[in-house]
Amino acid sequence: MAIDPVCKMEVDEATAAATSEFEGQTYYFCAPGCKKVFDAEPKKYLSAAKTQ
Ligand SMILES: [Zn+2]
């Protein structure tokens, strides 16, 4: 599972509502709205988005 960096929800990579690539890393979102927020200001959310 990945963590939605915006709302911190767990998101299944296979069924994520939206994804975004930033600096070579893929981020997964629970909803298109979260992707939109992330894309507008990705750096604000990156420190919380450490997924292994
Ligand atoms: Zn979300």
mmCIF file of the protein (N, C-alpha, C, O) and its ligand, coordinates in Angstrom:
data_MODEL
# 
_entry.id   MODEL 
# 
loop_
_entity.id 
_entity.type 
_entity.pdbx_number_of_molecules 
1 polymer     1 
2 non-polymer 1 
# 
_entity_poly.entity_id                      1 
_entity_poly.type                           'polypeptide(L)' 
_entity_poly.nstd_linkage                   no 
_entity_poly.nstd_monomer                   no 
_entity_poly.pdbx_seq_one_letter_code       MAIDPVCKMEVDEATAAATSEFEGQTYYFCAPGCKKVFDAEPKKYLSAAKTQ 
_entity_poly.pdbx_seq_one_letter_code_can   MAIDPVCKMEVDEATAAATSEFEGQTYYFCAPGCKKVFDAEPKKYLSAAKTQ 
_entity_poly.pdbx_strand_id                 A 
# 
loop_
_entity_poly_seq.entity_id 
_entity_poly_seq.num 
_entity_poly_seq.mon_id 
_entity_poly_seq.hetero 
1 1  MET n 
1 2  ALA n 
1 3  ILE n 
1 4  ASP n 
1 5  PRO n 
1 6  VAL n 
1 7  CYS n 
1 8  LYS n 
1 9  MET n 
1 10 GLU n 
1 11 VAL n 
1 12 ASP n 
1 13 GLU n 
1 14 ALA n 
1 15 THR n 
1 16 ALA n 
1 17 ALA n 
1 18 ALA n 
1 19 THR n 
1 20 SER n 
1 21 GLU n 
1 22 PHE n 
1 23 GLU n 
1 24 GLY n 
1 25 GLN n 
1 26 THR n 
1 27 TYR n 
1 28 TYR n 
1 29 PHE n 
1 30 CYS n 
1 31 ALA n 
1 32 PRO n 
1 33 GLY n 
1 34 CYS n 
1 35 LYS n 
1 36 LYS n 
1 37 VAL n 
1 38 PHE n 
1 39 ASP n 
1 40 ALA n 
1 41 GLU n 
1 42 PRO n 
1 43 LYS n 
1 44 LYS n 
1 45 TYR n 
1 46 LEU n 
1 47 SER n 
1 48 ALA n 
1 49 ALA n 
1 50 LYS n 
1 51 THR n 
1 52 GLN n 
# 
loop_
_struct_asym.id 
_struct_asym.entity_id 
A 1 
B 2 
# 
loop_
_chem_comp.id 
_chem_comp.type 
_chem_comp.mon_nstd_flag 
ALA 'L-peptide linking' y 
ASP 'L-peptide linking' y 
CYS 'L-peptide linking' y 
GLN 'L-peptide linking' y 
GLU 'L-peptide linking' y 
GLY 'peptide linking'   y 
ILE 'L-peptide linking' y 
LEU 'L-peptide linking' y 
LYS 'L-peptide linking' y 
MET 'L-peptide linking' y 
PHE 'L-peptide linking' y 
PRO 'L-peptide linking' y 
SER 'L-peptide linking' y 
THR 'L-peptide linking' y 
TYR 'L-peptide linking' y 
VAL 'L-peptide linking' y 
ZN  non-polymer         . 
# 
_pdbx_entity_nonpoly.entity_id   2 
_pdbx_entity_nonpoly.name        ? 
_pdbx_entity_nonpoly.comp_id     ZN 
# 
_pdbx_nonpoly_scheme.asym_id         B 
_pdbx_nonpoly_scheme.entity_id       2 
_pdbx_nonpoly_scheme.mon_id          ZN 
_pdbx_nonpoly_scheme.ndb_seq_num     1 
_pdbx_nonpoly_scheme.pdb_seq_num     101 
_pdbx_nonpoly_scheme.auth_seq_num    101 
_pdbx_nonpoly_scheme.pdb_mon_id      ZN 
_pdbx_nonpoly_scheme.auth_mon_id     ZN 
_pdbx_nonpoly_scheme.pdb_strand_id   A 
_pdbx_nonpoly_scheme.pdb_ins_code    . 
# 
loop_
_atom_site.group_PDB 
_atom_site.id 
_atom_site.type_symbol 
_atom_site.label_atom_id 
_atom_site.label_alt_id 
_atom_site.label_comp_id 
_atom_site.label_asym_id 
_atom_site.label_entity_id 
_atom_site.label_seq_id 
_atom_site.pdbx_PDB_ins_code 
_atom_site.Cartn_x 
_atom_site.Cartn_y 
_atom_site.Cartn_z 
_atom_site.occupancy 
_atom_site.B_iso_or_equiv 
_atom_site.pdbx_formal_charge 
_atom_site.auth_seq_id 
_atom_site.auth_comp_id 
_atom_site.auth_asym_id 
_atom_site.auth_atom_id 
_atom_site.pdbx_PDB_model_num 
ATOM   1   N  N  . MET A 1 1  ? 0.843  -1.197 0.000   1.00 0.00 ? 1   MET A N  1 
ATOM   2   C  CA . MET A 1 1  ? 0.000  0.000  0.000   1.00 0.00 ? 1   MET A CA 1 
ATOM   3   C  C  . MET A 1 1  ? 0.884  1.256  0.000   1.00 0.00 ? 1   MET A C  1 
ATOM   4   O  O  . MET A 1 1  ? 1.949  1.300  0.615   1.00 0.00 ? 1   MET A O  1 
ATOM   5   N  N  . ALA A 1 2  ? 0.403  2.247  -0.700  1.00 0.00 ? 2   ALA A N  1 
ATOM   6   C  CA . ALA A 1 2  ? 1.075  3.546  -0.685  1.00 0.00 ? 2   ALA A CA 1 
ATOM   7   C  C  . ALA A 1 2  ? 0.268  4.493  0.202   1.00 0.00 ? 2   ALA A C  1 
ATOM   8   O  O  . ALA A 1 2  ? -0.894 4.244  0.523   1.00 0.00 ? 2   ALA A O  1 
ATOM   9   N  N  . ILE A 1 3  ? 0.917  5.572  0.580   1.00 0.00 ? 3   ILE A N  1 
ATOM   10  C  CA . ILE A 1 3  ? 0.219  6.578  1.391   1.00 0.00 ? 3   ILE A CA 1 
ATOM   11  C  C  . ILE A 1 3  ? -0.073 7.797  0.514   1.00 0.00 ? 3   ILE A C  1 
ATOM   12  O  O  . ILE A 1 3  ? 0.827  8.363  -0.107  1.00 0.00 ? 3   ILE A O  1 
ATOM   13  N  N  . ASP A 1 4  ? -1.305 8.176  0.477   1.00 0.00 ? 4   ASP A N  1 
ATOM   14  C  CA . ASP A 1 4  ? -1.686 9.425  -0.190  1.00 0.00 ? 4   ASP A CA 1 
ATOM   15  C  C  . ASP A 1 4  ? -1.006 10.572 0.569   1.00 0.00 ? 4   ASP A C  1 
ATOM   16  O  O  . ASP A 1 4  ? -1.305 10.810 1.740   1.00 0.00 ? 4   ASP A O  1 
ATOM   17  N  N  . PRO A 1 5  ? -0.092 11.281 -0.105  1.00 0.00 ? 5   PRO A N  1 
ATOM   18  C  CA . PRO A 1 5  ? 0.669  12.301 0.624   1.00 0.00 ? 5   PRO A CA 1 
ATOM   19  C  C  . PRO A 1 5  ? -0.179 13.487 1.080   1.00 0.00 ? 5   PRO A C  1 
ATOM   20  O  O  . PRO A 1 5  ? 0.232  14.236 1.967   1.00 0.00 ? 5   PRO A O  1 
ATOM   21  N  N  . VAL A 1 6  ? -1.336 13.659 0.493   1.00 0.00 ? 6   VAL A N  1 
ATOM   22  C  CA . VAL A 1 6  ? -2.160 14.818 0.843   1.00 0.00 ? 6   VAL A CA 1 
ATOM   23  C  C  . VAL A 1 6  ? -2.996 14.546 2.085   1.00 0.00 ? 6   VAL A C  1 
ATOM   24  O  O  . VAL A 1 6  ? -2.978 15.330 3.034   1.00 0.00 ? 6   VAL A O  1 
ATOM   25  N  N  . CYS A 1 7  ? -3.733 13.429 2.079   1.00 0.00 ? 7   CYS A N  1 
ATOM   26  C  CA . CYS A 1 7  ? -4.651 13.178 3.192   1.00 0.00 ? 7   CYS A CA 1 
ATOM   27  C  C  . CYS A 1 7  ? -4.182 12.044 4.093   1.00 0.00 ? 7   CYS A C  1 
ATOM   28  O  O  . CYS A 1 7  ? -4.819 11.740 5.101   1.00 0.00 ? 7   CYS A O  1 
ATOM   29  N  N  . LYS A 1 8  ? -3.034 11.400 3.715   1.00 0.00 ? 8   LYS A N  1 
ATOM   30  C  CA . LYS A 1 8  ? -2.414 10.347 4.531   1.00 0.00 ? 8   LYS A CA 1 
ATOM   31  C  C  . LYS A 1 8  ? -3.199 9.035  4.559   1.00 0.00 ? 8   LYS A C  1 
ATOM   32  O  O  . LYS A 1 8  ? -2.913 8.156  5.372   1.00 0.00 ? 8   LYS A O  1 
ATOM   33  N  N  . MET A 1 9  ? -4.172 8.906  3.685   1.00 0.00 ? 9   MET A N  1 
ATOM   34  C  CA . MET A 1 9  ? -4.895 7.638  3.600   1.00 0.00 ? 9   MET A CA 1 
ATOM   35  C  C  . MET A 1 9  ? -4.031 6.585  2.917   1.00 0.00 ? 9   MET A C  1 
ATOM   36  O  O  . MET A 1 9  ? -3.176 6.909  2.093   1.00 0.00 ? 9   MET A O  1 
ATOM   37  N  N  . GLU A 1 10 ? -4.259 5.328  3.265   1.00 0.00 ? 10  GLU A N  1 
ATOM   38  C  CA . GLU A 1 10 ? -3.608 4.248  2.531   1.00 0.00 ? 10  GLU A CA 1 
ATOM   39  C  C  . GLU A 1 10 ? -4.319 4.051  1.202   1.00 0.00 ? 10  GLU A C  1 
ATOM   40  O  O  . GLU A 1 10 ? -5.547 4.025  1.130   1.00 0.00 ? 10  GLU A O  1 
ATOM   41  N  N  . VAL A 1 11 ? -3.509 3.910  0.142   1.00 0.00 ? 11  VAL A N  1 
ATOM   42  C  CA . VAL A 1 11 ? -4.067 3.759  -1.198  1.00 0.00 ? 11  VAL A CA 1 
ATOM   43  C  C  . VAL A 1 11 ? -3.430 2.537  -1.849  1.00 0.00 ? 11  VAL A C  1 
ATOM   44  O  O  . VAL A 1 11 ? -2.207 2.394  -1.845  1.00 0.00 ? 11  VAL A O  1 
ATOM   45  N  N  . ASP A 1 12 ? -4.250 1.667  -2.401  1.00 0.00 ? 12  ASP A N  1 
ATOM   46  C  CA . ASP A 1 12 ? -3.748 0.509  -3.130  1.00 0.00 ? 12  ASP A CA 1 
ATOM   47  C  C  . ASP A 1 12 ? -3.252 0.983  -4.494  1.00 0.00 ? 12  ASP A C  1 
ATOM   48  O  O  . ASP A 1 12 ? -3.993 1.605  -5.255  1.00 0.00 ? 12  ASP A O  1 
ATOM   49  N  N  . GLU A 1 13 ? -1.983 0.678  -4.791  1.00 0.00 ? 13  GLU A N  1 
ATOM   50  C  CA . GLU A 1 13 ? -1.413 1.136  -6.061  1.00 0.00 ? 13  GLU A CA 1 
ATOM   51  C  C  . GLU A 1 13 ? -2.220 0.665  -7.265  1.00 0.00 ? 13  GLU A C  1 
ATOM   52  O  O  . GLU A 1 13 ? -2.279 1.356  -8.282  1.00 0.00 ? 13  GLU A O  1 
ATOM   53  N  N  . ALA A 1 14 ? -2.843 -0.505 -7.155  1.00 0.00 ? 14  ALA A N  1 
ATOM   54  C  CA . ALA A 1 14 ? -3.566 -1.082 -8.287  1.00 0.00 ? 14  ALA A CA 1 
ATOM   55  C  C  . ALA A 1 14 ? -4.911 -0.396 -8.532  1.00 0.00 ? 14  ALA A C  1 
ATOM   56  O  O  . ALA A 1 14 ? -5.434 -0.437 -9.646  1.00 0.00 ? 14  ALA A O  1 
ATOM   57  N  N  . THR A 1 15 ? -5.460 0.223  -7.516  1.00 0.00 ? 15  THR A N  1 
ATOM   58  C  CA . THR A 1 15 ? -6.791 0.799  -7.662  1.00 0.00 ? 15  THR A CA 1 
ATOM   59  C  C  . THR A 1 15 ? -6.816 2.291  -7.339  1.00 0.00 ? 15  THR A C  1 
ATOM   60  O  O  . THR A 1 15 ? -7.886 2.862  -7.127  1.00 0.00 ? 15  THR A O  1 
ATOM   61  N  N  . ALA A 1 16 ? -5.656 2.916  -7.303  1.00 0.00 ? 16  ALA A N  1 
ATOM   62  C  CA . ALA A 1 16 ? -5.602 4.341  -6.958  1.00 0.00 ? 16  ALA A CA 1 
ATOM   63  C  C  . ALA A 1 16 ? -6.447 5.162  -7.926  1.00 0.00 ? 16  ALA A C  1 
ATOM   64  O  O  . ALA A 1 16 ? -6.452 4.905  -9.129  1.00 0.00 ? 16  ALA A O  1 
ATOM   65  N  N  . ALA A 1 17 ? -7.153 6.140  -7.397  1.00 0.00 ? 17  ALA A N  1 
ATOM   66  C  CA . ALA A 1 17 ? -8.025 6.980  -8.227  1.00 0.00 ? 17  ALA A CA 1 
ATOM   67  C  C  . ALA A 1 17 ? -7.208 7.905  -9.111  1.00 0.00 ? 17  ALA A C  1 
ATOM   68  O  O  . ALA A 1 17 ? -7.660 8.329  -10.175 1.00 0.00 ? 17  ALA A O  1 
ATOM   69  N  N  . ALA A 1 18 ? -6.000 8.211  -8.657  1.00 0.00 ? 18  ALA A N  1 
ATOM   70  C  CA . ALA A 1 18 ? -5.153 9.110  -9.431  1.00 0.00 ? 18  ALA A CA 1 
ATOM   71  C  C  . ALA A 1 18 ? -3.704 8.892  -9.026  1.00 0.00 ? 18  ALA A C  1 
ATOM   72  O  O  . ALA A 1 18 ? -3.417 8.523  -7.888  1.00 0.00 ? 18  ALA A O  1 
ATOM   73  N  N  . THR A 1 19 ? -2.800 9.121  -9.958  1.00 0.00 ? 19  THR A N  1 
ATOM   74  C  CA . THR A 1 19 ? -1.372 9.043  -9.650  1.00 0.00 ? 19  THR A CA 1 
ATOM   75  C  C  . THR A 1 19 ? -0.686 10.274 -10.213 1.00 0.00 ? 19  THR A C  1 
ATOM   76  O  O  . THR A 1 19 ? -1.189 10.933 -11.123 1.00 0.00 ? 19  THR A O  1 
ATOM   77  N  N  . SER A 1 20 ? 0.480  10.565 -9.645  1.00 0.00 ? 20  SER A N  1 
ATOM   78  C  CA . SER A 1 20 ? 1.239  11.704 -10.122 1.00 0.00 ? 20  SER A CA 1 
ATOM   79  C  C  . SER A 1 20 ? 2.715  11.360 -10.021 1.00 0.00 ? 20  SER A C  1 
ATOM   80  O  O  . SER A 1 20 ? 3.145  10.731 -9.053  1.00 0.00 ? 20  SER A O  1 
ATOM   81  N  N  . GLU A 1 21 ? 3.490  11.768 -11.011 1.00 0.00 ? 21  GLU A N  1 
ATOM   82  C  CA . GLU A 1 21 ? 4.927  11.572 -10.943 1.00 0.00 ? 21  GLU A CA 1 
ATOM   83  C  C  . GLU A 1 21 ? 5.588  12.895 -10.645 1.00 0.00 ? 21  GLU A C  1 
ATOM   84  O  O  . GLU A 1 21 ? 5.272  13.924 -11.241 1.00 0.00 ? 21  GLU A O  1 
ATOM   85  N  N  . PHE A 1 22 ? 6.514  12.842 -9.707  1.00 0.00 ? 22  PHE A N  1 
ATOM   86  C  CA . PHE A 1 22 ? 7.258  14.050 -9.365  1.00 0.00 ? 22  PHE A CA 1 
ATOM   87  C  C  . PHE A 1 22 ? 8.681  13.650 -9.051  1.00 0.00 ? 22  PHE A C  1 
ATOM   88  O  O  . PHE A 1 22 ? 8.921  12.809 -8.184  1.00 0.00 ? 22  PHE A O  1 
ATOM   89  N  N  . GLU A 1 23 ? 9.637  14.255 -9.760  1.00 0.00 ? 23  GLU A N  1 
ATOM   90  C  CA . GLU A 1 23 ? 11.057 13.963 -9.571  1.00 0.00 ? 23  GLU A CA 1 
ATOM   91  C  C  . GLU A 1 23 ? 11.330 12.459 -9.603  1.00 0.00 ? 23  GLU A C  1 
ATOM   92  O  O  . GLU A 1 23 ? 12.084 11.937 -8.783  1.00 0.00 ? 23  GLU A O  1 
ATOM   93  N  N  . GLY A 1 24 ? 10.710 11.778 -10.554 1.00 0.00 ? 24  GLY A N  1 
ATOM   94  C  CA . GLY A 1 24 ? 10.997 10.375 -10.777 1.00 0.00 ? 24  GLY A CA 1 
ATOM   95  C  C  . GLY A 1 24 ? 10.272 9.411  -9.869  1.00 0.00 ? 24  GLY A C  1 
ATOM   96  O  O  . GLY A 1 24 ? 10.429 8.199  -10.018 1.00 0.00 ? 24  GLY A O  1 
ATOM   97  N  N  . GLN A 1 25 ? 9.491  9.900  -8.945  1.00 0.00 ? 25  GLN A N  1 
ATOM   98  C  CA . GLN A 1 25 ? 8.761  9.043  -8.022  1.00 0.00 ? 25  GLN A CA 1 
ATOM   99  C  C  . GLN A 1 25 ? 7.268  9.141  -8.307  1.00 0.00 ? 25  GLN A C  1 
ATOM   100 O  O  . GLN A 1 25 ? 6.746  10.206 -8.634  1.00 0.00 ? 25  GLN A O  1 
ATOM   101 N  N  . THR A 1 26 ? 6.598  8.003  -8.175  1.00 0.00 ? 26  THR A N  1 
ATOM   102 C  CA . THR A 1 26 ? 5.158  7.994  -8.388  1.00 0.00 ? 26  THR A CA 1 
ATOM   103 C  C  . THR A 1 26 ? 4.432  8.087  -7.051  1.00 0.00 ? 26  THR A C  1 
ATOM   104 O  O  . THR A 1 26 ? 4.780  7.399  -6.091  1.00 0.00 ? 26  THR A O  1 
ATOM   105 N  N  . TYR A 1 27 ? 3.440  8.929  -7.003  1.00 0.00 ? 27  TYR A N  1 
ATOM   106 C  CA . TYR A 1 27 ? 2.609  9.094  -5.808  1.00 0.00 ? 27  TYR A CA 1 
ATOM   107 C  C  . TYR A 1 27 ? 1.183  8.689  -6.142  1.00 0.00 ? 27  TYR A C  1 
ATOM   108 O  O  . TYR A 1 27 ? 0.719  8.869  -7.268  1.00 0.00 ? 27  TYR A O  1 
ATOM   109 N  N  . TYR A 1 28 ? 0.502  8.144  -5.160  1.00 0.00 ? 28  TYR A N  1 
ATOM   110 C  CA . TYR A 1 28 ? -0.848 7.600  -5.357  1.00 0.00 ? 28  TYR A CA 1 
ATOM   111 C  C  . TYR A 1 28 ? -1.841 8.370  -4.506  1.00 0.00 ? 28  TYR A C  1 
ATOM   112 O  O  . TYR A 1 28 ? -1.556 8.767  -3.377  1.00 0.00 ? 28  TYR A O  1 
ATOM   113 N  N  . PHE A 1 29 ? -3.019 8.569  -5.086  1.00 0.00 ? 29  PHE A N  1 
ATOM   114 C  CA . PHE A 1 29 ? -4.029 9.400  -4.423  1.00 0.00 ? 29  PHE A CA 1 
ATOM   115 C  C  . PHE A 1 29 ? -5.364 8.677  -4.342  1.00 0.00 ? 29  PHE A C  1 
ATOM   116 O  O  . PHE A 1 29 ? -5.705 7.861  -5.199  1.00 0.00 ? 29  PHE A O  1 
ATOM   117 N  N  . CYS A 1 30 ? -6.101 8.992  -3.302  1.00 0.00 ? 30  CYS A N  1 
ATOM   118 C  CA . CYS A 1 30 ? -7.397 8.352  -3.088  1.00 0.00 ? 30  CYS A CA 1 
ATOM   119 C  C  . CYS A 1 30 ? -8.456 8.957  -4.000  1.00 0.00 ? 30  CYS A C  1 
ATOM   120 O  O  . CYS A 1 30 ? -9.486 8.335  -4.260  1.00 0.00 ? 30  CYS A O  1 
ATOM   121 N  N  . ALA A 1 31 ? -8.205 10.160 -4.483  1.00 0.00 ? 31  ALA A N  1 
ATOM   122 C  CA . ALA A 1 31 ? -9.200 10.856 -5.293  1.00 0.00 ? 31  ALA A CA 1 
ATOM   123 C  C  . ALA A 1 31 ? -8.509 11.879 -6.185  1.00 0.00 ? 31  ALA A C  1 
ATOM   124 O  O  . ALA A 1 31 ? -7.432 12.372 -5.849  1.00 0.00 ? 31  ALA A O  1 
ATOM   125 N  N  . PRO A 1 32 ? -9.122 12.199 -7.321  1.00 0.00 ? 32  PRO A N  1 
ATOM   126 C  CA . PRO A 1 32 ? -8.526 13.203 -8.218  1.00 0.00 ? 32  PRO A CA 1 
ATOM   127 C  C  . PRO A 1 32 ? -8.284 14.543 -7.522  1.00 0.00 ? 32  PRO A C  1 
ATOM   128 O  O  . PRO A 1 32 ? -7.350 15.266 -7.869  1.00 0.00 ? 32  PRO A O  1 
ATOM   129 N  N  . GLY A 1 33 ? -9.113 14.867 -6.553  1.00 0.00 ? 33  GLY A N  1 
ATOM   130 C  CA . GLY A 1 33 ? -8.941 16.128 -5.838  1.00 0.00 ? 33  GLY A CA 1 
ATOM   131 C  C  . GLY A 1 33 ? -7.621 16.188 -5.081  1.00 0.00 ? 33  GLY A C  1 
ATOM   132 O  O  . GLY A 1 33 ? -6.985 17.240 -5.013  1.00 0.00 ? 33  GLY A O  1 
ATOM   133 N  N  . CYS A 1 34 ? -7.207 15.046 -4.508  1.00 0.00 ? 34  CYS A N  1 
ATOM   134 C  CA . CYS A 1 34 ? -5.943 15.012 -3.782  1.00 0.00 ? 34  CYS A CA 1 
ATOM   135 C  C  . CYS A 1 34 ? -4.765 15.193 -4.739  1.00 0.00 ? 34  CYS A C  1 
ATOM   136 O  O  . CYS A 1 34 ? -3.790 15.870 -4.414  1.00 0.00 ? 34  CYS A O  1 
ATOM   137 N  N  . LYS A 1 35 ? -4.863 14.583 -5.920  1.00 0.00 ? 35  LYS A N  1 
ATOM   138 C  CA . LYS A 1 35 ? -3.811 14.759 -6.925  1.00 0.00 ? 35  LYS A CA 1 
ATOM   139 C  C  . LYS A 1 35 ? -3.699 16.230 -7.321  1.00 0.00 ? 35  LYS A C  1 
ATOM   140 O  O  . LYS A 1 35 ? -2.599 16.758 -7.478  1.00 0.00 ? 35  LYS A O  1 
ATOM   141 N  N  . LYS A 1 36 ? -4.820 16.867 -7.477  1.00 0.00 ? 36  LYS A N  1 
ATOM   142 C  CA . LYS A 1 36 ? -4.844 18.271 -7.886  1.00 0.00 ? 36  LYS A CA 1 
ATOM   143 C  C  . LYS A 1 36 ? -4.139 19.151 -6.856  1.00 0.00 ? 36  LYS A C  1 
ATOM   144 O  O  . LYS A 1 36 ? -3.359 20.041 -7.195  1.00 0.00 ? 36  LYS A O  1 
ATOM   145 N  N  . VAL A 1 37 ? -4.437 18.877 -5.600  1.00 0.00 ? 37  VAL A N  1 
ATOM   146 C  CA . VAL A 1 37 ? -3.814 19.638 -4.518  1.00 0.00 ? 37  VAL A CA 1 
ATOM   147 C  C  . VAL A 1 37 ? -2.301 19.391 -4.514  1.00 0.00 ? 37  VAL A C  1 
ATOM   148 O  O  . VAL A 1 37 ? -1.508 20.318 -4.354  1.00 0.00 ? 37  VAL A O  1 
ATOM   149 N  N  . PHE A 1 38 ? -1.919 18.119 -4.693  1.00 0.00 ? 38  PHE A N  1 
ATOM   150 C  CA . PHE A 1 38 ? -0.493 17.771 -4.706  1.00 0.00 ? 38  PHE A CA 1 
ATOM   151 C  C  . PHE A 1 38 ? 0.217  18.439 -5.871  1.00 0.00 ? 38  PHE A C  1 
ATOM   152 O  O  . PHE A 1 38 ? 1.286  19.024 -5.699  1.00 0.00 ? 38  PHE A O  1 
ATOM   153 N  N  . ASP A 1 39 ? -0.377 18.353 -7.063  1.00 0.00 ? 39  ASP A N  1 
ATOM   154 C  CA . ASP A 1 39 ? 0.258  18.912 -8.252  1.00 0.00 ? 39  ASP A CA 1 
ATOM   155 C  C  . ASP A 1 39 ? 0.447  20.425 -8.145  1.00 0.00 ? 39  ASP A C  1 
ATOM   156 O  O  . ASP A 1 39 ? 1.376  20.986 -8.727  1.00 0.00 ? 39  ASP A O  1 
ATOM   157 N  N  . ALA A 1 40 ? -0.426 21.067 -7.411  1.00 0.00 ? 40  ALA A N  1 
ATOM   158 C  CA . ALA A 1 40 ? -0.327 22.512 -7.273  1.00 0.00 ? 40  ALA A CA 1 
ATOM   159 C  C  . ALA A 1 40 ? 0.867  22.906 -6.411  1.00 0.00 ? 40  ALA A C  1 
ATOM   160 O  O  . ALA A 1 40 ? 1.460  23.968 -6.601  1.00 0.00 ? 40  ALA A O  1 
ATOM   161 N  N  . GLU A 1 41 ? 1.215  22.031 -5.456  1.00 0.00 ? 41  GLU A N  1 
ATOM   162 C  CA . GLU A 1 41 ? 2.279  22.393 -4.504  1.00 0.00 ? 41  GLU A CA 1 
ATOM   163 C  C  . GLU A 1 41 ? 2.936  21.126 -3.958  1.00 0.00 ? 41  GLU A C  1 
ATOM   164 O  O  . GLU A 1 41 ? 2.874  20.858 -2.758  1.00 0.00 ? 41  GLU A O  1 
ATOM   165 N  N  . PRO A 1 42 ? 3.569  20.342 -4.847  1.00 0.00 ? 42  PRO A N  1 
ATOM   166 C  CA . PRO A 1 42 ? 4.065  19.015 -4.430  1.00 0.00 ? 42  PRO A CA 1 
ATOM   167 C  C  . PRO A 1 42 ? 5.047  19.049 -3.273  1.00 0.00 ? 42  PRO A C  1 
ATOM   168 O  O  . PRO A 1 42 ? 5.006  18.179 -2.403  1.00 0.00 ? 42  PRO A O  1 
ATOM   169 N  N  . LYS A 1 43 ? 5.919  20.029 -3.247  1.00 0.00 ? 43  LYS A N  1 
ATOM   170 C  CA . LYS A 1 43 ? 6.962  20.036 -2.216  1.00 0.00 ? 43  LYS A CA 1 
ATOM   171 C  C  . LYS A 1 43 ? 6.378  20.142 -0.803  1.00 0.00 ? 43  LYS A C  1 
ATOM   172 O  O  . LYS A 1 43 ? 6.976  19.675 0.166   1.00 0.00 ? 43  LYS A O  1 
ATOM   173 N  N  . LYS A 1 44 ? 5.224  20.753 -0.709  1.00 0.00 ? 44  LYS A N  1 
ATOM   174 C  CA . LYS A 1 44 ? 4.578  20.895 0.590   1.00 0.00 ? 44  LYS A CA 1 
ATOM   175 C  C  . LYS A 1 44 ? 4.246  19.540 1.213   1.00 0.00 ? 44  LYS A C  1 
ATOM   176 O  O  . LYS A 1 44 ? 4.178  19.406 2.435   1.00 0.00 ? 44  LYS A O  1 
ATOM   177 N  N  . TYR A 1 45 ? 4.037  18.526 0.343   1.00 0.00 ? 45  TYR A N  1 
ATOM   178 C  CA . TYR A 1 45 ? 3.567  17.233 0.829   1.00 0.00 ? 45  TYR A CA 1 
ATOM   179 C  C  . TYR A 1 45 ? 4.637  16.148 0.815   1.00 0.00 ? 45  TYR A C  1 
ATOM   180 O  O  . TYR A 1 45 ? 4.416  15.051 1.326   1.00 0.00 ? 45  TYR A O  1 
ATOM   181 N  N  . LEU A 1 46 ? 5.805  16.452 0.229   1.00 0.00 ? 46  LEU A N  1 
ATOM   182 C  CA . LEU A 1 46 ? 6.781  15.387 0.014   1.00 0.00 ? 46  LEU A CA 1 
ATOM   183 C  C  . LEU A 1 46 ? 7.355  14.823 1.293   1.00 0.00 ? 46  LEU A C  1 
ATOM   184 O  O  . LEU A 1 46 ? 7.597  13.618 1.364   1.00 0.00 ? 46  LEU A O  1 
ATOM   185 N  N  . SER A 1 47 ? 7.581  15.623 2.289   1.00 0.00 ? 47  SER A N  1 
ATOM   186 C  CA . SER A 1 47 ? 8.206  15.119 3.504   1.00 0.00 ? 47  SER A CA 1 
ATOM   187 C  C  . SER A 1 47 ? 7.325  14.063 4.174   1.00 0.00 ? 47  SER A C  1 
ATOM   188 O  O  . SER A 1 47 ? 7.821  13.228 4.931   1.00 0.00 ? 47  SER A O  1 
ATOM   189 N  N  . ALA A 1 48 ? 6.038  14.099 3.898   1.00 0.00 ? 48  ALA A N  1 
ATOM   190 C  CA . ALA A 1 48 ? 5.107  13.157 4.508   1.00 0.00 ? 48  ALA A CA 1 
ATOM   191 C  C  . ALA A 1 48 ? 4.879  11.932 3.627   1.00 0.00 ? 48  ALA A C  1 
ATOM   192 O  O  . ALA A 1 48 ? 4.101  11.049 3.988   1.00 0.00 ? 48  ALA A O  1 
ATOM   193 N  N  . ALA A 1 49 ? 5.540  11.869 2.493   1.00 0.00 ? 49  ALA A N  1 
ATOM   194 C  CA . ALA A 1 49 ? 5.210  10.852 1.491   1.00 0.00 ? 49  ALA A CA 1 
ATOM   195 C  C  . ALA A 1 49 ? 6.297  9.818  1.314   1.00 0.00 ? 49  ALA A C  1 
ATOM   196 O  O  . ALA A 1 49 ? 6.491  9.307  0.211   1.00 0.00 ? 49  ALA A O  1 
ATOM   197 N  N  . LYS A 1 50 ? 6.997  9.504  2.364   1.00 0.00 ? 50  LYS A N  1 
ATOM   198 C  CA . LYS A 1 50 ? 8.028  8.485  2.255   1.00 0.00 ? 50  LYS A CA 1 
ATOM   199 C  C  . LYS A 1 50 ? 7.401  7.090  2.217   1.00 0.00 ? 50  LYS A C  1 
ATOM   200 O  O  . LYS A 1 50 ? 6.927  6.578  3.231   1.00 0.00 ? 50  LYS A O  1 
ATOM   201 N  N  . THR A 1 51 ? 7.409  6.501  1.048   1.00 0.00 ? 51  THR A N  1 
ATOM   202 C  CA . THR A 1 51 ? 6.863  5.150  0.931   1.00 0.00 ? 51  THR A CA 1 
ATOM   203 C  C  . THR A 1 51 ? 7.994  4.220  0.523   1.00 0.00 ? 51  THR A C  1 
ATOM   204 O  O  . THR A 1 51 ? 8.823  4.575  -0.315  1.00 0.00 ? 51  THR A O  1 
ATOM   205 N  N  . GLN A 1 52 ? 8.030  3.078  1.090   1.00 0.00 ? 52  GLN A N  1 
ATOM   206 C  CA . GLN A 1 52 ? 9.078  2.102  0.756   1.00 0.00 ? 52  GLN A CA 1 
ATOM   207 C  C  . GLN A 1 52 ? 8.450  0.886  0.103   1.00 0.00 ? 52  GLN A C  1 
ATOM   208 O  O  . GLN A 1 52 ? 9.156  -0.056 -0.257  1.00 0.00 ? 52  GLN A O  1 
HETATM 209 ZN ZN . ZN  B 2 .  ? -6.486 11.599 -0.490  1.00 0.00 2 101 ZN  A ZN 1 
# 
